[in-house]
Amino acid sequence: MPTSRLNPYLAFDGTARAAMDFYSDVFGGRLAVDTYDAGADEGRVMHAVLETDAGYTIMASDVSTGRTSRWPVAR
């Protein structure tokens, strides 16, 4: 039987970088972070992905400034 994996995508309100750094410290692995480089969202995380040493993938981003999300957002 094939195995399945859960690869969560987490939404944050300006704290995605700190959260992903924390997860990287806890789980190890390779962290890649892309940020916005201009405008109201400058410095916020556009997309981050952590490939853990155990083979799991955790992804995250910050919700754009002034926008609401359809999903729960960690603050």
Secondary structure, 3 states (H helix, E strand, C coil): CCCCCCCCEEEECCCHHHHHHHHHHHHCCEEEEEECCCHHHCCCEEEEEEECCCCCEEEEEECCCCCCCCCCCEC
